[in-house]
Amino acid sequence: MITSTILLQAGGSGASGIMGFLPMILIIVVFYFFMIRPQMKKAKDHKKYIEELKVNDRVVTTAGIHGRIVEISETTFLVDVGGGVKIRFDKSAVALEASKALNTPPKA
């Protein structure tokens, strides 16, 4: 009698154990689709944009400096900021959205 009661209690707890983890699984799935996936897409777009930049493209750095690319090396850009002043920036310092907006022709 006692053995059958213990077995019935053990058998019923398997379904409730999964149901206990269901909210945690849902939180992880929501976190992935709303936080991790968009961030990975944004990083991929930024990397692609950096690879497509060429000499004479206008860019805005993350520091807010506007300039024109004069020279491209493996990991850096040489940017002419005006008045003959040239500054070397790391490729990751180019702001994606601001540079895209700067190079997009205005709509009439």
Sequence and secondary structure as in RCSB ss.txt:
>XXXX:A:sequence
MITSTILLQAGGSGASGIMGFLPMILIIVVFYFFMIRPQMKKAKDHKKYIEELKVNDRVVTTAGIHGRIVEISET
TFLVDVGGGVKIRFDKSAVALEASKALNTPPKA
>XXXX:A:secstr
 HHHHHHHHHHHHHHHHHHHHHHHHHHHHHHIIIIIHHHHHHHHHHHHHHHH  TT EEEBTT  EEEEEEE SS
EEEEEEETTEEEEEEGGGB HHHHHHHHS    
